[in-house]
Amino acid sequence: MTNGGFAYSAANRSRRNWHIHHCYVQHDYATCLRVIEEELVSCGGLCEYPIYVKALILRHQGKIASSLQFFQAATCLSPHNVCNLKQVARSLYLLGKHRAAINVYSETMKLGFSDWEIWHNKGLCYMYLKEYAEAIDCFEQANDVQRHDATYMMLGQVYQKQENYKGALKVFQEAVDFSPQNSEVLTTLGLLHLRLGENQKAFEHLGNSLAHDPLDPKTILAAGSIIQDNQDMDVALVKYRIAAVKTPNNAQLWNNIGMCFFGASPQPRYIAAVACLKRALYLDPFEWIVSYNLGLVHLNKRQYASAFHFFSASINLKADFAASYMYLAITLARLDDFDNSAAAYDKSISIEPADYTARLNYAITLYLNEEYERSETQFKEFKKLLDKKIGEGEDVDDEITQQRELLDEALREELS
């Protein structure tokens, strides 16, 4: 009689577990939780599988801390169940407790079990702790177990965080060889080449990415930026129009569209440029480049007070960009604030001593304020830097050459 009762109880529990599983995979979470509660009451809370599924549902609902408690309860019932341990570690990771998650993953490995998921997630924890050497080792171990696009992407990101761009290029190239039709990998490789100034290679990879996913907004934005850099504004705007349908609230997209209107030939479209840039600023008020670009547009419109406001905002967000100080100095000079203009030029030159355009503009501002000797000093430095760049094969804008000749003649007249 006892044996028969035990057999019936086990069979009944098996059927309930099957019912719980069926409800869970059907995403009928309300029914699933009701059945789980009934089962937990009937077995005194000592059923591992219902506890495990309830934890999964709670995590799906965003209740990470509560789900962790249930995963830990399931682990207490079955301490050597690897699935429970992995879920405990995953919950700790989602809660930002990366060190604790690493410890649980390490305990799982001590049980003689290590798969791709454990190595990959352990690498993620090390990456967020900024322990990049350990993260690289874990991601490489994960790929040794089983190669995945996600692991290649994370490994490449770690190399980029270390500013080891050659290492990142090698990783992303391996990823492309492994998964040649993955548009995300192709786009990432293209963006890395773009960051390194290798526009032709970048465009090739982005083109391949668009061949597999013609409507991917991230790829379209990157390809459009290359076209924009080549001064083909109309074609770039066509690309951006496609991306805008998919991602209408992308600040970088509206920033680029605004600069296309600003760079339009033969006449810049200032009103359209300001409208697009202000939309970008609304979408991402802490993006320094948007404020910087708004400063440029207002400076060209001769709206110097507005230009001063946006250049100041850009500097507050990114204090180490030399060009912001140079254009702020030009703006201050136009506002007849010579002392602060000179200070801004000095700051720009201290950040980027090899920038000959800052030296030229500084020399012009000093000349216009009758500081002829100081102007000559800056002009001499400008000529040294410019001649060096010309010797290295750099193309020089015609306007810079013209300004050089005019200032050279003017200084000779004043100092003779």
GUDO-898429 format. One record per residue (C-alpha): residue number from 0; x, y, z. Coordinates in nm, 3 decimals. Each point is the difference from the previous one (the first is absolute). Example, Ala and Ser with C-alpha at 12.3 -4.5 7.8 and 13.67 -1.06 7.14 Angstrom:
BEGIN
> resi;X;Y;Z
> 0;1.230;-0.450;0.780
> 1;0.137;0.344;-0.066
This chain:
BEGIN
> resi;X;Y;Z
> 0;0.000;0.000;0.000
> 1;0.282;0.236;0.092
> 2;0.195;-0.082;-0.317
> 3;-0.312;0.055;-0.209
> 4;-0.060;0.337;0.164
> 5;0.360;0.105;-0.067
> 6;-0.024;-0.099;-0.364
> 7;-0.320;0.198;-0.043
> 8;0.152;0.305;0.168
> 9;0.309;-0.006;-0.223
> 10;-0.212;-0.042;-0.313
> 11;-0.229;0.283;0.109
> 12;0.298;0.227;0.060
> 13;0.139;-0.088;-0.342
> 14;-0.330;0.094;-0.165
> 15;-0.009;0.332;0.188
> 16;0.359;0.077;-0.102
> 17;-0.095;-0.072;-0.360
> 18;-0.301;0.234;0.035
> 19;0.225;0.272;0.148
> 20;0.248;-0.040;-0.283
> 21;-0.277;0.012;-0.262
> 22;-0.147;0.322;0.145
> 23;0.346;0.157;0.023
> 24;0.099;-0.068;-0.361
> 25;-0.342;0.127;-0.111
> 26;0.068;0.324;0.194
> 27;-0.318;-0.054;0.203
> 28;0.170;0.132;0.312
> 29;-0.318;0.061;0.202
> 30;-0.110;-0.362;-0.028
> 31;0.355;-0.121;0.048
> 32;0.041;0.192;0.328
> 33;-0.336;-0.127;0.125
> 34;0.098;-0.363;-0.066
> 35;0.341;0.060;0.159
> 36;-0.159;0.136;0.319
> 37;-0.232;-0.300;0.019
> 38;0.293;-0.237;-0.041
> 39;0.212;0.181;0.260
> 40;-0.285;-0.020;0.252
> 41;-0.052;-0.371;-0.066
> 42;0.369;-0.087;0.041
> 43;0.083;0.243;0.280
> 44;0.219;0.221;-0.220
> 45;0.254;-0.277;-0.066
> 46;-0.052;-0.039;-0.378
> 47;0.306;0.116;-0.192
> 48;-0.145;0.039;-0.351
> 49;-0.301;0.223;0.089
> 50;0.232;0.228;0.202
> 51;0.239;0.016;-0.296
> 52;-0.274;0.094;-0.248
> 53;-0.149;0.258;0.237
> 54;0.345;0.162;0.022
> 55;0.021;0.011;-0.380
> 56;-0.342;0.169;-0.021
> 57;0.090;0.256;0.266
> 58;0.320;0.088;-0.185
> 59;-0.195;0.032;-0.325
> 60;-0.229;0.247;0.182
> 61;0.302;0.205;0.109
> 62;-0.007;-0.111;0.364
> 63;0.367;-0.098;0.004
> 64;0.055;0.006;0.376
> 65;-0.305;-0.220;0.064
> 66;0.103;-0.242;-0.274
> 67;0.345;-0.029;0.157
> 68;-0.157;-0.110;0.329
> 69;-0.194;-0.277;-0.173
> 70;0.304;-0.116;-0.201
> 71;0.193;-0.017;0.326
> 72;-0.284;-0.202;0.155
> 73;0.015;-0.242;-0.293
> 74;0.376;-0.026;0.050
> 75;-0.049;-0.087;0.367
> 76;-0.224;-0.290;-0.106
> 77;0.256;-0.117;-0.258
> 78;0.345;0.150;0.072
> 79;0.172;-0.179;-0.288
> 80;-0.252;0.090;-0.268
> 81;0.201;0.204;-0.250
> 82;-0.311;0.163;-0.152
> 83;-0.092;0.151;0.338
> 84;0.351;0.131;0.058
> 85;0.015;0.158;-0.346
> 86;-0.330;0.177;0.059
> 87;0.116;0.127;0.341
> 88;0.312;0.142;-0.166
> 89;-0.207;0.151;-0.280
> 90;-0.229;0.177;0.247
> 91;0.299;0.133;0.193
> 92;0.142;0.131;-0.328
> 93;-0.328;0.175;-0.084
> 94;0.000;0.160;0.346
> 95;0.348;0.138;-0.065
> 96;0.164;-0.230;0.254
> 97;0.268;-0.106;-0.242
> 98;0.257;-0.125;0.251
> 99;-0.259;-0.222;0.170
> 100;-0.109;-0.132;-0.341
> 101;0.362;-0.089;-0.085
> 102;0.030;-0.194;0.326
> 103;-0.314;-0.203;-0.082
> 104;0.123;-0.073;-0.353
> 105;0.333;-0.113;0.148
> 106;-0.186;-0.232;0.242
> 107;-0.189;-0.145;-0.295
> 108;0.329;-0.074;-0.174
> 109;0.131;-0.174;0.312
> 110;-0.284;-0.249;-0.044
> 111;0.170;-0.102;-0.322
> 112;-0.238;0.186;-0.231
> 113;0.097;0.283;-0.235
> 114;-0.181;0.094;-0.320
> 115;-0.003;0.298;-0.237
> 116;-0.266;0.181;0.202
> 117;0.200;-0.010;0.324
> 118;0.324;0.124;-0.161
> 119;-0.182;0.272;-0.197
> 120;-0.199;0.133;0.295
> 121;0.305;-0.012;0.224
> 122;0.181;0.209;-0.261
> 123;-0.286;0.253;0.006
> 124;0.037;0.033;0.377
> 125;0.374;0.063;-0.029
> 126;-0.061;0.251;-0.279
> 127;-0.238;0.206;0.215
> 128;0.252;-0.017;0.285
> 129;0.257;0.140;-0.249
> 130;0.226;-0.301;0.056
> 131;0.065;-0.026;-0.371
> 132;0.276;-0.261;-0.002
> 133;-0.224;-0.247;0.186
> 134;-0.294;0.089;-0.227
> 135;0.207;-0.071;-0.312
> 136;0.108;-0.336;0.141
> 137;-0.361;-0.098;0.077
> 138;-0.129;0.102;-0.344
> 139;0.281;-0.192;-0.170
> 140;-0.082;-0.305;0.214
> 141;-0.365;0.038;-0.101
> 142;0.091;0.003;-0.368
> 143;0.222;-0.305;0.051
> 144;-0.303;-0.187;0.136
> 145;-0.237;0.128;-0.271
> 146;0.032;0.301;-0.223
> 147;-0.279;0.260;0.017
> 148;-0.047;0.340;-0.163
> 149;-0.090;0.149;0.339
> 150;0.334;-0.106;0.148
> 151;0.194;0.146;-0.292
> 152;-0.189;0.329;0.042
> 153;0.075;0.022;0.372
> 154;0.365;-0.100;-0.049
> 155;0.040;0.271;-0.264
> 156;-0.161;0.255;0.234
> 157;0.249;-0.086;0.276
> 158;0.292;0.057;-0.237
> 159;-0.150;0.336;-0.101
> 160;-0.038;0.099;0.365
> 161;0.373;-0.071;0.034
> 162;0.057;0.210;-0.316
> 163;0.156;-0.310;-0.157
> 164;-0.158;0.061;-0.338
> 165;0.221;-0.248;-0.185
> 166;-0.115;-0.273;0.238
> 167;-0.362;0.107;-0.049
> 168;0.039;-0.005;-0.380
> 169;0.139;-0.353;0.015
> 170;-0.290;-0.118;0.216
> 171;-0.269;0.158;-0.218
> 172;0.166;-0.136;-0.315
> 173;-0.011;-0.349;0.153
> 174;-0.366;0.063;0.080
> 175;-0.069;0.091;-0.364
> 176;0.180;-0.316;-0.117
> 177;-0.211;-0.204;0.242
> 178;-0.330;0.173;-0.081
> 179;0.037;0.185;-0.335
> 180;-0.371;0.086;-0.025
> 181;-0.035;0.157;0.344
> 182;-0.080;0.365;-0.075
> 183;0.072;0.110;0.360
> 184;0.354;-0.140;-0.011
> 185;0.061;0.155;-0.343
> 186;-0.128;0.336;0.122
> 187;0.216;-0.014;0.313
> 188;0.309;-0.079;-0.209
> 189;-0.087;0.286;-0.236
> 190;-0.042;0.244;0.290
> 191;0.338;-0.101;0.140
> 192;0.169;0.067;-0.335
> 193;-0.186;0.332;-0.010
> 194;0.131;0.089;0.345
> 195;0.353;-0.077;-0.119
> 196;-0.045;0.230;-0.301
> 197;-0.004;-0.288;-0.250
> 198;-0.308;0.123;-0.183
> 199;0.032;-0.223;-0.306
> 200;0.015;-0.322;0.202
> 201;-0.277;0.128;0.223
> 202;-0.224;0.067;-0.299
> 203;0.067;-0.349;-0.141
> 204;-0.109;-0.173;0.322
> 205;-0.300;0.229;0.046
> 206;-0.101;-0.068;-0.359
> 207;0.017;-0.375;0.064
> 208;-0.211;0.050;0.311
> 209;-0.264;0.194;-0.195
> 210;-0.008;-0.279;-0.259
> 211;-0.124;-0.236;0.274
> 212;-0.217;0.255;0.185
> 213;-0.076;0.303;-0.221
> 214;-0.213;0.172;0.266
> 215;0.229;-0.026;0.303
> 216;0.004;0.358;0.139
> 217;0.338;-0.031;0.174
> 218;0.169;-0.109;-0.324
> 219;-0.180;0.264;-0.207
> 220;0.109;0.269;0.247
> 221;0.364;-0.111;-0.020
> 222;-0.003;-0.021;-0.381
> 223;-0.170;0.338;-0.021
> 224;0.267;0.159;0.218
> 225;0.272;-0.121;-0.240
> 226;-0.193;0.139;-0.297
> 227;-0.048;0.324;0.195
> 228;0.374;0.023;0.069
> 229;0.052;-0.020;-0.376
> 230;-0.225;0.310;-0.033
> 231;-0.277;-0.185;-0.187
> 232;-0.275;0.144;0.219
> 233;-0.297;-0.087;-0.221
> 234;0.084;-0.373;-0.012
> 235;0.067;-0.001;0.375
> 236;-0.343;0.158;0.062
> 237;-0.165;-0.276;-0.205
> 238;0.167;-0.257;0.227
> 239;-0.099;0.186;0.314
> 240;-0.362;0.022;-0.116
> 241;-0.015;-0.382;-0.005
> 242;0.154;-0.021;0.348
> 243;-0.239;0.264;0.137
> 244;-0.298;-0.225;-0.077
> 245;0.147;-0.273;0.222
> 246;0.153;0.216;0.275
> 247;-0.176;0.340;0.005
> 248;0.133;0.078;0.350
> 249;0.370;-0.056;-0.069
> 250;0.193;0.311;0.107
> 251;0.310;-0.087;-0.205
> 252;-0.215;-0.036;-0.311
> 253;-0.153;0.347;0.039
> 254;0.342;0.144;0.077
> 255;0.133;-0.137;-0.330
> 256;-0.305;0.120;-0.193
> 257;0.048;0.346;0.148
> 258;0.364;0.009;-0.109
> 259;-0.102;-0.112;-0.351
> 260;-0.222;0.307;-0.025
> 261;0.281;0.214;0.144
> 262;0.246;-0.134;-0.258
> 263;-0.245;0.025;-0.291
> 264;0.138;0.152;-0.315
> 265;-0.005;0.265;-0.139
> 266;-0.198;0.158;0.289
> 267;-0.021;-0.143;0.353
> 268;-0.356;-0.054;0.127
> 269;0.044;0.152;0.343
> 270;-0.362;-0.014;0.119
> 271;-0.034;-0.370;-0.084
> 272;0.340;-0.070;0.158
> 273;-0.094;0.172;0.328
> 274;-0.338;-0.176;0.009
> 275;0.158;-0.345;-0.041
> 276;0.280;0.069;0.247
> 277;-0.241;0.129;0.263
> 278;-0.205;-0.315;-0.042
> 279;0.318;-0.201;0.056
> 280;0.074;0.210;0.309
> 281;-0.352;-0.063;0.132
> 282;0.046;-0.377;-0.049
> 283;0.345;-0.004;0.162
> 284;0.081;0.321;0.192
> 285;0.331;-0.142;0.129
> 286;0.151;-0.072;-0.344
> 287;0.279;0.257;-0.027
> 288;0.040;-0.019;-0.378
> 289;-0.356;0.125;-0.053
> 290;0.066;0.315;0.205
> 291;0.331;0.045;-0.182
> 292;-0.168;-0.023;-0.340
> 293;-0.272;0.243;0.106
> 294;0.278;0.238;0.101
> 295;0.154;-0.030;-0.347
> 296;-0.330;0.070;-0.175
> 297;-0.076;0.307;0.215
> 298;0.356;0.127;-0.044
> 299;-0.039;-0.020;-0.378
> 300;-0.338;0.177;0.030
> 301;0.179;0.274;0.200
> 302;-0.222;-0.065;0.300
> 303;0.290;0.026;0.240
> 304;-0.189;-0.004;0.330
> 305;-0.168;-0.331;-0.095
> 306;0.330;-0.138;-0.128
> 307;0.164;0.087;0.333
> 308;-0.278;-0.182;0.188
> 309;0.036;-0.322;-0.200
> 310;0.381;-0.006;-0.004
> 311;0.000;0.051;0.378
> 312;-0.248;-0.287;0.039
> 313;0.215;-0.223;-0.219
> 314;0.310;0.077;0.208
> 315;-0.187;-0.077;0.323
> 316;-0.086;-0.343;-0.141
> 317;0.341;-0.069;-0.158
> 318;0.281;0.214;0.137
> 319;0.287;-0.151;-0.202
> 320;-0.107;0.081;-0.357
> 321;0.232;0.270;-0.131
> 322;-0.220;0.121;-0.287
> 323;-0.278;0.100;0.242
> 324;0.236;0.245;0.170
> 325;0.124;0.136;-0.333
> 326;-0.351;0.076;-0.126
> 327;-0.097;0.137;0.341
> 328;0.300;0.232;-0.029
> 329;-0.113;0.117;-0.345
> 330;-0.351;0.060;0.137
> 331;0.132;0.198;0.297
> 332;0.213;0.209;-0.233
> 333;-0.311;0.085;-0.203
> 334;-0.168;0.098;0.328
> 335;0.293;0.238;0.073
> 336;0.119;-0.203;0.300
> 337;0.369;-0.010;-0.093
> 338;0.143;-0.118;0.334
> 339;-0.225;-0.305;0.025
> 340;0.048;-0.068;-0.368
> 341;0.378;-0.015;0.049
> 342;-0.046;-0.229;0.301
> 343;-0.216;-0.236;-0.208
> 344;0.264;-0.007;-0.277
> 345;0.269;-0.082;0.259
> 346;-0.213;-0.287;0.130
> 347;-0.059;-0.135;-0.349
> 348;0.373;0.007;-0.079
> 349;0.088;-0.167;0.333
> 350;-0.232;-0.291;-0.088
> 351;0.109;-0.031;-0.364
> 352;0.339;0.171;-0.053
> 353;0.029;-0.130;-0.359
> 354;-0.324;0.162;-0.120
> 355;0.113;0.268;-0.244
> 356;-0.353;0.138;-0.054
> 357;-0.019;0.112;0.364
> 358;0.337;0.176;-0.036
> 359;-0.118;0.179;-0.317
> 360;-0.329;0.116;0.152
> 361;0.182;0.110;0.316
> 362;0.248;0.200;-0.206
> 363;-0.285;0.168;-0.191
> 364;-0.185;0.088;0.321
> 365;0.320;0.145;0.153
> 366;0.066;0.204;-0.314
> 367;-0.354;0.141;-0.002
> 368;0.050;0.107;0.364
> 369;0.333;0.167;-0.089
> 370;0.209;-0.257;0.188
> 371;0.243;-0.018;-0.291
> 372;0.301;-0.159;0.170
> 373;-0.210;-0.274;0.163
> 374;-0.173;-0.049;-0.333
> 375;0.335;-0.047;-0.173
> 376;0.103;-0.261;0.261
> 377;-0.314;-0.205;-0.060
> 378;0.030;0.048;-0.376
> 379;0.355;-0.139;0.000
> 380;-0.119;-0.308;0.192
> 381;-0.285;-0.036;-0.247
> 382;0.238;0.005;-0.297
> 383;0.226;-0.264;0.159
> 384;-0.291;-0.233;0.066
> 385;-0.154;0.059;-0.343
> 386;0.328;-0.061;-0.184
> 387;0.044;-0.322;0.195
> 388;-0.346;-0.121;-0.100
> 389;0.061;0.094;-0.363
> 390;0.328;-0.196;0.015
> 391;-0.196;-0.301;0.125
> 392;-0.223;0.023;-0.306
> 393;-0.309;0.153;0.163
> 394;-0.232;0.203;-0.222
> 395;-0.051;0.357;0.117
> 396;-0.323;0.192;-0.046
> 397;0.024;0.289;-0.247
> 398;-0.149;0.240;0.256
> 399;0.283;-0.075;0.245
> 400;0.259;0.071;-0.269
> 401;-0.174;0.327;-0.084
> 402;-0.021;0.106;0.366
> 403;0.369;-0.082;0.043
> 404;0.099;0.231;-0.285
> 405;-0.223;0.284;0.117
> 406;0.118;-0.015;0.362
> 407;0.363;-0.032;-0.103
> 408;-0.026;0.318;-0.207
> 409;-0.193;0.187;0.271
> 410;0.250;-0.088;0.275
> 411;0.294;0.108;-0.218
> 412;-0.161;0.339;-0.048
> 413;-0.069;0.050;0.372
> 414;0.340;-0.125;0.124
> 415;0.217;0.164;-0.265
